[in-house]
Amino acid sequence: MIYRTAATMTPTRTLSLVAGTLLLSACGAEGTGPSEPTTVTPTGQRHLAEVVAIMKQNSMHRLRIDWKAFDDSVAAASRGAVSVQDAYSAIRVALRLLGDGHSSYRGGDGTFLYVPNRTCSATAISTRPAVPADVGYVRVASFSGTTDQATAFAQALQDSIRVRDRDGLTGWIVDVRNNGGGNMWPMIAGVGPILGGGVAGYFIDPVGTQTPWEYRDGASWSGSGMAQRVTVAYTLRAPDPKVAVLTDNWVASSGEAVVVAFRARPRAPSFGTATCGLSTANRSFTLADGALLNLTVSVMADRTKKAYGDRIEPDEMVAGPAQVVARAVAWIKGG
């Protein structure tokens, strides 16, 4: 999750991500067994070995990481460790060596470890832009929260679409700018009436296993499992509208999932600047002591199965926040 301050231009800063961005079924190839460090006490050794074993079996980059060099670096960082807490420096090294910039770890004591590999920034969007009456507008903001809050968030999105919908609309703007991620499923469920039904994207792991995700029946779905349902589903008066998707460099993780959902959808180009580049999916693993490893396990792909995994470039580059709205309106109106 990325947080921003209210300012004309936010300073460039590193990403701060919330565990549990995207939850997937376990999938993956067999990995090389971990080389257990011998320089830590049994408690630290077991914990570190457990972390590394999960990484080797499930990491998005597991087929291309030099695990011998990985083990050597992690073992060197664990020298002198006595407790699980002392092994945190080695876990931080392991996170860095994964190279995905998206994985994170939260210890049983609440310690949060995350090693970013990029910085992203954009102008803060603090007010709703003015758009013509015949253009629909919805902003898809970041979200993290409880199950009840997720349902309320998705329903509020659909309610805002219902209020704006009317006869004679020429199209819709879906504004994803400043969406730093969190939980993608309420976002997809909420914007579903505009997105339309059917498969909107895939998660693809290193061995090519594909998990589709979609919107249908008032809910977002991951594979065959319902991820998030709204309380009262709305259907647009005019289905399959023209859609202009707005992006910026602050769109990350689950925010990028919303962008991917509209990629390759007919009449749905994107305008703005490239996203942050965390268009990957995380799976949460609970360790024996209650610690949580939120591990990047796959890349996002659009409905044509084109894989991303990094920054998503807009269909049309427009740098200024006001200019991008004006350009989106002009495209919707036919220009």
Secondary structure as GFF3:
##gff-version 3
##sequence-region A 1 335
A	DSSP	beta_strand	13	14	.	.	.	ID=ss1
A	DSSP	alpha_helix	42	58	.	.	.	ID=ss2
A	DSSP	alpha_helix	67	77	.	.	.	ID=ss3
A	DSSP	three_ten_helix	85	87	.	.	.	ID=ss4
A	DSSP	alpha_helix	88	98	.	.	.	ID=ss5
A	DSSP	beta_strand	104	106	.	.	.	ID=ss6
A	DSSP	beta_strand	112	114	.	.	.	ID=ss7
A	DSSP	beta_strand	119	120	.	.	.	ID=ss8
A	DSSP	beta_strand	135	139	.	.	.	ID=ss9
A	DSSP	alpha_helix	147	164	.	.	.	ID=ss10
A	DSSP	beta_strand	171	175	.	.	.	ID=ss11
A	DSSP	alpha_helix	184	195	.	.	.	ID=ss12
A	DSSP	beta_strand	198	204	.	.	.	ID=ss13
A	DSSP	beta_strand	210	216	.	.	.	ID=ss14
A	DSSP	beta_strand	219	222	.	.	.	ID=ss15
A	DSSP	beta_strand	225	229	.	.	.	ID=ss16
A	DSSP	beta_strand	243	247	.	.	.	ID=ss17
A	DSSP	alpha_helix	254	262	.	.	.	ID=ss18
A	DSSP	beta_strand	270	272	.	.	.	ID=ss19
A	DSSP	beta_strand	280	286	.	.	.	ID=ss20
A	DSSP	beta_strand	292	302	.	.	.	ID=ss21
A	DSSP	beta_strand	316	317	.	.	.	ID=ss22
A	DSSP	alpha_helix	321	332	.	.	.	ID=ss23
###
